[in-house]
Structures are given as C-alpha cells and as structure tokens.
C-alpha cells in the first residue's frame, strides 16, 4: 500500500492532517494513535508535509452515504449510461451577461462540495474526494445559425454524455447562444 493510500485509510477512520509552519499536525480518534502508526508518520513526515502543500485537498475524503454507494454501484454496472443526468434547458429572450453567469456558476460550485466531488476507490471501496479548486466544465456554443430542431438535437446529445464518476466531477454547464455578438 502506498503512503497516500495509508494516509487516506487513516483519514477515513477519522484522522485529520494539516501543515502548520512546516510542522505536520494531526488529530486522531481516541485509541487510534498507536506507536506503529506514529512511527510511520514520523518516518514519512517530510513527504506528508509536501503532499499537504502541493495537493491541499488530497486528504479531503469521506466515506459514502448509503445513497451514494447505491448510485456508485449502478454506475459501475453501466458507466456509459446517462440515466441519472439532470438537464435543464432555458430559452432566454433577453441579453445575458455571460461573465456574470460564469461567476454565479462558480459560486454555486464553491457552495456545494457535492458538485466538486469524484468517487475514486480506496482499497477497492468507493470514497468521496472533494476538490477545492476545480475548473468549471463550461462550454459556450454558438448556435445562431441553427434552427430549433438542431438546437434540440444538440442539447439532447449533450444530456446523454456520461460522467466518469471516479475521475471527473458530475457537473457540466453548456450555454448555446443564438444571438449574434
């Protein structure tokens, strides 16, 4: 088992790690900080501090709820399915400030960690990994030359794109603009 996997196993058990002025700090559940675990932490202290500095959200992981486990299991059976995608389509008949829309979506992502989560495996079991700094999967598509049928076809095609839950957050934003700029 790698160092990262070992530390993640501890985090799932309730340990918390942070770096304070180049010192490795931790908080462990009662009875979990055995001399063996502490010796391993001391041995790899520099590597753990480096990990915390380079990838601050690497240990921002959680066990899955029963509902998340059920959805993950179904996704494992048919990862190419888009059955659980939620799609909304709006036709706005006024001007839209695209940058303000992007900012609003960015704030939405910051407020809701579920939208920034992936579900990788740890020791063969799925976990929730919350990413702090993630880029919005945003596409602005120029559709001004398309008719309503073409727009409907393209929106439907976007809605059927599956997510890779282990490697990418399950949030995408597509905006089809029909007015010429």
N, C-alpha and C positions, 0 to 999 in steps of 0.2 A: 504494500500500500504506500502511495506517495505521501510526502509531507502534507501537501494540500489536502488530500483525502483524509488523512489522520486528523488534521485540524478541523476540517468540516464535520467529521464524526463527533468531535468534541462540541462543536457549535450546536449540532442537532441535539446533543444531550443537555444543552443549556449553558455552555461556556460562552463568555463574551471576551473578545480580544480587542485591544486598541494600543496605539502607539502614542506615548507622551514623552516629548523631548528625547527621542531615540531610545526610550525605555519600553520594553514590552510589558504591558499591563494586562491583567486578566481578572475575571470574576468567574468563579466556578461554583456549581451547585454543591451543597453540603455533602461531604463524603466522597466527592469525585476527584479531588486533587491529590491523587496518590503519588508516592515518591517516584514511581516509574514514569508517570505522565509528566511530572515536574522536571525530571531529569531529561526527558525527550525535548521538552520545551526549552530548557536551558541550552541543550546541545544545538538546537536549531534556531536559537533566538534571533540571530542576525538575518537569517533567511525569512523568518516570520515578519520581522520589522520591515524588511524590504518589500515583502508581499503586501503588507498593510499600506505601505507608502505608494507603491506602484499601482495596485488594484484595490482601492479602498472598499469596494463592495464585494470582494471575493468571498468574504465570510458572512455576507448578508443573506443568509439562507434559513429556511424554515421547513418543518415537516408539512406535508399536505393535509388539508382537511379531508373528510370523507368524500365530499362532493368533488373536490379537485382530483382525488385519487380515481373516482369513477370516470370523470371526463378524460383524464390522462390514459386510463385503461382503454377506453373506447377509441381514443386517438391512436394508441398503439396497435389496435386491431386494423384500423383503416386510416393511416396518416394522410392519404391523399384526399380524404373527404373534407368537404366544406360545410357539413351538416350543422355545425354549431357557430358558423359565422353569423354575425349580426350586421345587417346592411340597412342603411337609411339613405334615401335619395330625396333631395330637395331641389325645387326649381325656384330660384330667387329672381324676381323680376326687377331688381334694382341694382345699383352698383354695390360692389362688395370690396372692402379693403382686405386684400389677400394677406398682407403682413399682420394685420390685427387678428385675422382668423388663425394664422400660424401661431401667433403669440397665445391666443386663447387655447389652442390645442396643446401647446407646450405647457401651459399652466395646468391643464387637465391631467397631463401625464405626471407632472410633479406631485399633484394632489393625490393621485390614485396609484399606489405601487403595483396593483394587480396588472395595470396596463404596461408596466415596465418589467414584468416577470418572465422568466423562462423556467422550464421544468426539466433540468438535466437529471441524470441518475447519479446516485452516490451509493456505492456498494450494492448495485443492482436495484435500488429503490429510488423512486422519483422524489425530488425535493423542489422547493420553490426558491429560485435565485432572483432576488430583487436587484435591479441595476439602477444605480444613482444617476449616471449621466448617459442617456441614450438618445440617439438621434431619432427624430420623428420619421417614420416611413411615409413620406409625403410626396405625392405626385400631383402636379398641376398639368392637366392635359387640355390642349387647345382643341376644342370641338366645334368651333364656329362654322366650319364648313359641313358639318354632319346634320342629317335630318333626325327627327325624333326616333325613328326606328334604329338608326345607327347608334345613337346615344344610349338607347335602352339596351341594345345588344352589348355594347362595350361595358356598361355598368353591370349588367348581368355576368359578363365574363370576369370582371374584377371581383365580384362577390363569390365566385366559385374557386378563387385561388386559395389553396390550403395554407395553413401555417405549419412551420416546423417548431413545435412547442418546446423541444429541447434546446434549440439554438436561437430562436427569434421571438421577441415579444409578440403577443397576439393582438397587435393594434396597427392598423394602416389607415391612412387618410388620403382619399383621392378627391380632387376637385376638377370637374370638367367645366371649362369656361367656354361660353358660346358667344360672348360679345367680343368684337374686335378691339384690340387695345390701341 
